[in-house]
Amino acid sequence: MTLGERIQELRKNEGLSQEALGEALGVTRQSISKWESDAAIPELDKLIAMSRLFRLTVGELLGVEDPGEPHRELTDRELQALAAIAEKLTPPAQEARDSASSPAPPPRKRRWPKVLAVCAALALLLLGARTARRLEALEQQVGNLQNNISAVDRSVSSQVSSITQRVEEALESQNRVAADMGCAIAQADLPGGTVTFRVWAVPRTYREGMTALFSAAGGDFDTRTAQGAEGEGHRFEALVTCPLADEVTLTVTFQSGEESQNQIVGREGDLLTLSFPQIYAGAGLFFADLEEVQAGEYHIRMDLMDLNFDPGYLRTEDGVTEIPAAECTLRLWREGNCIWSWETGKLNEDGSPKELEPALDLALPDLREGEVFLLSALATDSAGRTWETFLDCAQVCRRGETGIPQYDLDPCSTPETLPWE
C-alpha cells in the first residue's frame, strides 16, 4: 500500500472528507487529492500533524512500522547520526554574564522546528532501516521468481520437444503404406564385396492382385531390385543383393493396378568401414629426432612399442560376424616414395604381431627442409581384403642458423592425398 492509499484509508475511517482533512491540516482540498493519488508527498510537519490526528506514529503512517509493533532500540549507527543532527541544531552555550552589569537575556525562542527536525531524522533512519530489510527480501523474492521462470522455461521446452516428436511420429505413422516392415543382413560375400539383405513388408491396405518390389540404393552403386513373394498374412518378402557400401537405403513399392506407393523399409550406414579391422598403434610409435652421424648424413629412427588390431564386424540376422586381421606390413614413405617396409607376418589371435622388429635406424642422404615422412600399415583381413591405413606423419624442420645445419622431425598434419591412394 502506498502512502497516498494509506492517507485515503485513514481519512475515510475517520469519516472525513478531503476538504475537512485539508481544513484540519491547514491545506487545500487539492493538496489532499494530490497526496492520496501519490502525485505529491506531504511535508514533514503535515506528516506529524496527520499522525497525531489519526493517532499513529510517523513510522506507522509512512508504512515502515506495523501498528502495535514494539519500538526497538536504536542501533549505535542511528544514535550517532541523531547526535550529529542534534549537535548541528543546538546553538553554543552562552557565556556567563555579570548579573549586575549585563541586561536581561532575551526571551528564549521556541524549539519546535528543532524538535521536528530531530523527529524527521529519526523517522528517516527508521524508514531507511526498514526499507533496507524490505529491499533485501524483495531481491530474494526476485531471485526465487527468476529460478521459477527458468524451471518453467525448461519444462515448457521439454514438453514442446516431446510434443513435436510425438507429432512427427504420428504423421509418419499416418503416411506409412506398410503396417509392418523390416530388414536384416542375410549373408555377405566379403571377397566379392557384396551383401544380401532379407527385406519384408505388409501393406496397410491390401488389394487383390497387389505386388511388391524391393530395392536397395546407395551413393556408390546403381539401384538393385528384387520382386517380393507374397506369403501368409499378405507379407511380402525378398532377398536383395547389392555392393557392400557405407550407405544403403532399402525401399518397398506396392503396386495395385496403376497405383503405386513407396515406403522406406530401413537404412544401413558404415557397413563397409565397420567391416574392416581397425589398427591401433601404441604410444611408442613415433618419429624420433634426426641425429647427425657424419657431415651430410642423417638417420631417421622409430621405436615401435605396440601395434594391435580390433576385428571388423557385420551384424547379420544370425548375430555378429567378426572379421579379424591376418597380416600387416608397415611402410615408411618419403615424399610419396616407399623407402622402408617391414612385414609382421601372421598375427596372433588377438590381432597383435608375433614379434616386433627393433627400432628403425635408416640413413637419409640429401635431407631437405620441409620434406614429409608418413608411416602406414598395409593390412589384410581374414576375407583376403587388403587396405592401407595412415599411422603417423612428421615434417623435416631446420634447427640452428650457424655452422652445419641441424634438422629435427616435428609432427605435422596428414596430407589431403595419401601416396598409396
C-alpha positions as CSV (number, residue, x, y, z in Angstrom):
1,M,0.0,0.0,0.0
2,T,1.3,3.4,-1.0
3,L,1.4,6.5,1.3
4,G,-1.4,8.1,-0.6
5,E,-3.6,5.0,-0.3
6,R,-2.9,4.8,3.4
7,I,-3.9,8.5,3.9
8,Q,-7.1,7.9,1.9
9,E,-7.9,4.8,4.0
10,L,-7.3,6.6,7.3
11,R,-9.3,9.7,6.2
12,K,-12.3,7.5,5.3
13,N,-12.0,5.5,8.6
14,E,-12.3,8.9,10.5
15,G,-15.3,9.9,8.3
16,L,-13.5,12.9,6.9
17,S,-13.8,14.4,3.5
18,Q,-10.8,15.7,1.6
19,E,-12.0,19.3,2.4
20,A,-12.4,18.5,6.1
21,L,-9.0,16.9,6.3
22,G,-7.4,19.9,4.5
23,E,-9.0,22.3,7.0
24,A,-7.6,20.3,9.9
25,L,-4.1,20.4,8.4
26,G,-4.3,23.9,7.0
27,V,-4.0,22.9,3.4
28,T,-6.4,22.9,0.4
29,R,-8.6,20.0,-0.8
30,Q,-6.4,19.8,-3.9
31,S,-3.4,19.1,-1.8
32,I,-5.2,16.2,-0.1
33,S,-6.2,14.9,-3.5
34,K,-2.5,15.0,-4.7
35,W,-1.3,13.2,-1.6
36,E,-3.9,10.4,-2.0
37,S,-3.1,10.0,-5.7
38,D,0.7,9.9,-4.9
39,A,1.2,12.9,-7.1
40,A,2.8,14.8,-4.2
41,I,4.3,13.9,-0.8
42,P,3.2,15.8,2.4
43,E,5.8,17.9,4.1
44,L,7.2,16.7,7.4
45,D,5.1,19.0,9.6
46,K,1.9,17.8,7.8
47,L,3.0,14.1,8.4
48,I,3.4,14.8,12.1
49,A,0.1,16.6,12.2
50,M,-1.6,13.7,10.4
51,S,0.0,11.1,12.7
52,R,-1.5,12.9,15.7
53,L,-4.9,13.3,14.0
54,F,-5.0,9.6,13.1
55,R,-3.4,8.6,16.5
56,L,-0.4,6.9,14.8
57,T,3.3,7.2,14.9
58,V,5.1,8.8,11.9
59,G,6.6,5.4,11.1
60,E,3.2,3.7,11.1
61,L,1.8,6.5,8.8
62,L,4.8,6.0,6.5
63,G,4.4,2.2,6.5
64,V,7.8,1.5,8.0
65,E,6.3,0.2,11.3
66,D,3.4,-2.2,11.9
67,P,0.6,-0.9,14.2
68,G,1.3,-2.1,17.7
69,E,4.9,-3.1,16.8
70,P,7.1,-2.6,19.9
71,H,9.6,0.2,19.4
72,R,13.0,-1.3,19.0
73,E,16.2,0.2,20.5
74,L,18.2,2.4,18.1
75,T,21.4,1.0,16.8
76,D,24.8,2.6,17.5
77,R,24.9,3.9,14.0
78,E,21.4,5.5,14.3
79,L,22.3,7.1,17.7
80,Q,25.5,8.6,16.2
81,A,23.5,10.1,13.4
82,L,20.9,11.6,15.7
83,A,23.7,13.0,18.0
84,A,25.3,14.6,14.9
85,I,22.0,16.2,13.9
86,A,21.3,17.5,17.4
87,E,24.8,19.0,17.7
88,K,24.2,20.9,14.5
89,L,20.8,22.1,15.6
90,T,21.9,23.1,19.2
91,P,23.4,26.6,19.5
92,P,26.6,27.1,21.6
93,A,26.1,27.8,25.3
94,Q,26.1,31.4,26.2
95,E,29.0,32.7,28.2
96,A,28.4,33.7,31.9
97,R,27.3,37.2,32.2
98,D,27.8,39.6,35.0
99,S,24.3,39.8,36.5
100,A,25.0,43.3,37.8
101,S,26.1,44.9,34.5
102,S,24.5,42.8,31.8
103,P,21.0,43.3,30.6
104,A,18.4,40.6,31.0
105,P,18.7,37.9,28.3
106,P,16.2,37.9,25.5
107,P,13.3,35.6,25.8
108,R,14.1,32.0,24.6
109,K,12.9,31.1,21.1
110,R,10.6,28.1,20.7
111,R,12.4,24.9,19.8
112,W,9.6,23.3,17.8
113,P,11.4,23.4,14.5
114,K,14.4,21.7,16.0
115,V,12.3,19.0,17.6
116,L,10.5,18.5,14.3
117,A,13.9,18.1,12.6
118,V,15.1,15.5,15.1
119,C,11.8,13.6,14.7
120,A,12.2,13.8,10.9
121,A,15.7,12.5,11.2
122,L,14.6,9.6,13.4
123,A,11.7,8.8,11.0
124,L,14.2,8.8,8.1
125,L,16.5,6.5,9.9
126,L,13.7,4.1,10.8
127,L,12.5,4.3,7.2
128,G,16.0,3.6,5.8
129,A,16.5,0.5,8.1
130,R,13.0,-0.8,7.2
131,T,13.5,-0.1,3.5
132,A,16.8,-1.9,3.5
133,R,15.2,-5.0,5.0
134,R,12.4,-4.8,2.5
135,L,14.8,-4.4,-0.4
136,E,16.7,-7.5,0.8
137,A,13.5,-9.5,1.0
138,L,12.5,-8.2,-2.4
139,E,15.8,-9.2,-4.0
140,Q,15.4,-12.7,-2.6
141,Q,11.8,-12.9,-4.0
142,V,13.1,-11.7,-7.4
143,G,15.8,-14.4,-7.3
144,N,13.3,-17.1,-6.5
145,L,11.0,-15.8,-9.2
146,Q,13.8,-15.9,-11.8
147,N,14.6,-19.5,-10.7
148,N,11.0,-20.4,-11.1
149,I,10.8,-18.8,-14.5
150,S,13.9,-20.8,-15.6
151,A,12.4,-24.0,-14.3
152,V,9.1,-23.3,-16.1
153,D,11.1,-22.4,-19.3
154,R,13.0,-25.7,-19.2
155,S,9.8,-27.7,-18.5
156,V,8.0,-26.0,-21.4
157,S,10.9,-26.6,-23.8
158,S,11.0,-30.2,-22.8
159,Q,7.2,-30.6,-23.3
160,V,7.3,-28.8,-26.7
161,S,10.2,-31.1,-27.8
162,S,8.3,-34.2,-26.6
163,I,5.1,-33.0,-28.3
164,T,6.9,-32.2,-31.6
165,Q,8.5,-35.7,-31.6
166,R,5.1,-37.3,-31.0
167,V,3.5,-35.2,-33.8
168,E,6.3,-36.3,-36.2
169,E,5.9,-39.9,-35.2
170,A,2.1,-39.6,-35.6
171,L,2.4,-38.0,-39.1
172,E,5.0,-40.6,-40.1
173,S,2.7,-43.4,-38.9
174,Q,-0.3,-41.9,-40.8
175,N,1.8,-41.6,-44.0
176,R,3.1,-45.2,-43.8
177,V,1.9,-47.5,-46.5
178,A,3.2,-50.6,-44.7
179,A,1.7,-51.9,-41.5
180,D,4.8,-53.9,-40.7
181,M,8.3,-54.0,-42.3
182,G,11.9,-54.8,-41.6
183,C,15.3,-55.7,-43.0
184,A,18.4,-57.7,-41.9
185,I,21.7,-58.9,-43.5
186,A,21.1,-62.5,-44.6
187,Q,24.7,-63.1,-45.8
188,A,27.8,-61.2,-47.0
189,D,30.4,-62.1,-49.7
190,L,33.4,-60.1,-48.4
191,P,35.9,-61.2,-51.1
192,G,33.3,-60.3,-53.7
193,G,32.3,-57.1,-51.9
194,T,28.6,-57.7,-51.8
195,V,25.9,-58.1,-49.1
196,T,22.4,-59.6,-49.3
197,F,19.5,-58.2,-47.3
198,R,16.3,-60.1,-46.3
199,V,13.5,-57.5,-46.7
200,W,9.8,-57.8,-45.8
201,A,6.7,-55.6,-45.7
202,V,3.0,-55.9,-45.1
203,P,0.8,-53.3,-46.8
204,R,-1.5,-51.2,-44.6
205,T,-4.3,-51.6,-47.2
206,Y,-4.2,-54.8,-49.2
207,R,-5.9,-55.1,-52.6
208,E,-6.3,-58.2,-54.6
209,G,-3.5,-58.7,-57.1
210,M,-1.1,-56.3,-55.3
211,T,2.6,-56.8,-55.9
212,A,5.7,-55.6,-54.0
213,L,9.1,-54.6,-55.5
214,F,12.0,-54.2,-53.1
215,S,15.1,-52.1,-54.0
216,A,18.5,-51.2,-52.5
217,A,20.1,-47.9,-53.4
218,G,23.3,-46.2,-52.4
219,G,25.5,-43.3,-53.5
220,D,28.3,-45.6,-54.8
221,F,26.2,-48.0,-56.8
222,D,23.2,-48.3,-59.1
223,T,19.9,-49.3,-57.6
224,R,19.3,-53.1,-57.3
225,T,15.8,-54.6,-57.2
226,A,14.1,-57.9,-56.3
227,Q,10.4,-58.9,-56.7
228,G,8.7,-59.7,-53.4
229,A,7.0,-63.1,-52.8
230,E,3.6,-62.9,-51.1
231,G,3.2,-65.1,-48.1
232,E,0.8,-65.7,-45.2
233,G,-1.0,-62.5,-43.9
234,H,-0.1,-60.7,-47.2
235,R,3.5,-60.5,-46.1
236,F,5.9,-59.8,-49.0
237,E,9.5,-60.8,-48.7
238,A,12.6,-60.8,-50.9
239,L,16.4,-61.1,-50.9
240,V,18.2,-58.1,-52.4
241,T,21.9,-58.2,-53.1
242,C,23.9,-55.0,-53.5
243,P,27.6,-53.9,-53.1
244,L,28.9,-53.7,-49.6
245,A,28.8,-49.9,-49.1
246,D,28.7,-47.4,-46.2
247,E,25.2,-46.1,-47.3
248,V,22.4,-48.4,-48.2
249,T,18.7,-47.4,-48.3
250,L,16.1,-50.2,-48.7
251,T,12.6,-49.4,-50.1
252,V,9.4,-51.2,-50.9
253,T,7.0,-50.2,-53.7
254,F,3.5,-51.6,-53.5
255,Q,1.8,-51.8,-56.9
256,S,-2.0,-52.2,-57.3
257,G,-3.2,-51.6,-60.9
258,E,-1.8,-48.3,-62.0
259,E,-1.4,-47.0,-58.4
260,S,1.9,-47.4,-56.6
261,Q,3.0,-46.4,-53.1
262,N,6.6,-46.3,-51.8
263,Q,7.9,-46.8,-48.2
264,I,11.5,-46.8,-46.9
265,V,12.0,-50.0,-45.1
266,G,15.3,-49.3,-43.5
267,R,18.8,-47.6,-43.8
268,E,22.2,-49.1,-43.1
269,G,25.3,-46.9,-42.5
270,D,29.1,-47.5,-42.3
271,L,28.7,-51.2,-43.3
272,L,32.0,-51.2,-45.4
273,T,34.0,-49.2,-42.9
274,L,33.0,-51.2,-39.9
275,S,33.7,-54.5,-41.7
276,F,37.4,-53.7,-41.9
277,P,39.6,-54.3,-38.8
278,Q,40.8,-51.2,-37.0
279,I,44.5,-50.7,-36.5
280,Y,45.8,-49.1,-33.3
281,A,49.5,-48.0,-32.7
282,G,50.9,-47.9,-29.2
283,A,52.2,-44.7,-27.6
284,G,55.8,-45.7,-28.6
285,L,55.0,-45.4,-32.3
286,F,56.7,-42.1,-33.3
287,F,59.5,-40.4,-35.3
288,A,62.5,-39.6,-33.1
289,D,64.8,-36.6,-33.7
290,L,67.2,-36.8,-36.6
291,E,70.8,-37.1,-35.4
292,E,73.8,-36.3,-37.5
293,V,76.2,-39.2,-37.8
294,Q,78.7,-37.5,-40.1
295,A,78.7,-34.5,-42.3
296,G,75.8,-34.6,-44.8
297,E,74.3,-37.9,-43.4
298,Y,71.3,-38.2,-41.0
299,H,69.5,-41.2,-39.6
300,I,65.7,-41.4,-39.0
301,R,64.7,-43.5,-36.0
302,M,61.4,-45.1,-35.0
303,D,60.5,-47.1,-31.9
304,L,57.6,-49.5,-32.4
305,M,56.4,-50.5,-29.0
306,D,52.9,-51.7,-29.7
307,L,50.6,-52.5,-32.7
308,N,47.2,-54.0,-32.4
309,F,44.1,-54.7,-34.5
310,D,40.4,-54.8,-33.5
311,P,38.4,-57.1,-35.7
312,G,35.8,-55.7,-38.1
313,Y,32.2,-56.9,-37.9
314,L,28.9,-57.2,-39.6
315,R,25.5,-57.5,-37.8
316,T,23.6,-60.3,-39.6
317,E,20.2,-61.9,-38.8
318,D,22.2,-64.7,-37.2
319,G,24.2,-62.4,-34.9
320,V,27.5,-60.5,-35.2
321,T,30.1,-61.8,-37.7
322,E,33.7,-60.8,-36.8
323,I,36.4,-60.2,-39.5
324,P,39.9,-60.3,-37.9
325,A,43.1,-59.0,-39.4
326,A,45.5,-61.7,-40.7
327,E,48.7,-59.9,-41.9
328,C,50.3,-56.5,-41.8
329,T,53.2,-54.6,-43.4
330,L,54.5,-51.3,-42.0
331,R,55.7,-48.9,-44.7
332,L,57.6,-45.6,-44.5
333,W,57.0,-43.0,-47.2
334,R,59.3,-40.1,-48.1
335,E,57.7,-37.6,-50.5
336,G,55.4,-40.2,-52.0
337,N,58.0,-43.0,-52.3
338,C,58.2,-46.0,-50.1
339,I,61.7,-46.1,-48.6
340,W,61.2,-48.8,-46.0
341,S,58.8,-51.7,-45.2
342,W,58.5,-54.5,-42.6
343,E,56.2,-57.5,-42.7
344,T,54.8,-58.5,-39.4
345,G,54.0,-62.0,-40.7
346,K,51.0,-63.9,-39.3
347,L,49.3,-62.1,-36.4
348,N,48.3,-63.6,-33.0
349,E,44.6,-64.3,-32.3
350,D,44.2,-61.0,-30.5
351,G,45.5,-59.1,-33.6
352,S,49.0,-58.3,-32.3
353,P,52.2,-59.1,-34.2
354,K,54.0,-62.2,-33.1
355,E,57.3,-60.2,-32.9
356,L,58.2,-56.5,-33.1
357,E,61.3,-55.6,-35.2
358,P,63.9,-53.5,-33.4
359,A,63.7,-49.8,-33.8
360,L,64.2,-48.4,-37.3
361,D,67.5,-46.7,-38.0
362,L,67.6,-45.6,-41.6
363,A,70.2,-43.4,-43.2
364,L,68.9,-40.4,-45.1
365,P,71.3,-38.7,-47.5
366,D,70.4,-35.3,-49.1
367,L,68.0,-34.3,-46.4
368,R,65.9,-31.3,-47.3
369,E,63.9,-28.9,-45.1
370,G,60.1,-29.3,-45.5
371,E,60.2,-33.0,-46.5
372,V,57.2,-35.1,-45.2
373,F,57.5,-38.6,-43.9
374,L,54.5,-40.9,-43.5
375,L,54.1,-44.2,-41.7
376,S,51.3,-46.5,-42.8
377,A,50.1,-50.1,-42.2
378,L,49.2,-52.2,-45.2
379,A,46.9,-54.9,-43.8
380,T,45.0,-58.0,-45.0
381,D,41.9,-59.4,-43.2
382,S,40.7,-62.9,-42.9
383,A,38.5,-62.4,-46.0
384,G,41.6,-61.6,-48.1
385,R,40.8,-57.9,-48.4
386,T,43.7,-55.5,-48.4
387,W,43.7,-51.9,-47.4
388,E,46.3,-49.3,-46.1
389,T,45.9,-47.1,-43.1
390,F,47.8,-43.9,-42.1
391,L,49.6,-44.2,-38.7
392,D,51.9,-41.2,-38.2
393,C,53.2,-38.1,-40.0
394,A,56.3,-35.8,-39.5
395,Q,58.0,-33.0,-41.4
396,V,61.7,-32.0,-41.5
397,C,62.4,-28.7,-39.7
398,R,65.8,-26.9,-39.7
399,R,67.4,-26.0,-36.3
400,G,70.2,-23.5,-35.8
401,E,71.5,-20.8,-38.1
402,T,75.2,-21.2,-37.9
403,G,77.7,-24.0,-38.8
404,I,76.4,-27.3,-40.1
405,P,72.6,-27.3,-40.4
406,Q,70.8,-29.3,-37.7
407,Y,67.4,-30.9,-38.5
408,D,64.6,-32.4,-36.5
409,L,61.3,-34.2,-37.4
410,D,58.2,-32.4,-36.0
411,P,54.7,-33.8,-36.0
412,C,52.5,-32.4,-38.8
413,S,49.0,-32.8,-40.3
414,T,48.2,-35.6,-42.7
415,P,48.2,-34.6,-46.4
416,E,44.8,-34.5,-48.1
417,T,46.1,-37.0,-50.6
418,L,48.0,-40.1,-49.3
419,P,50.7,-41.6,-51.6
420,W,49.1,-45.0,-51.8
421,E,45.7,-43.8,-52.9
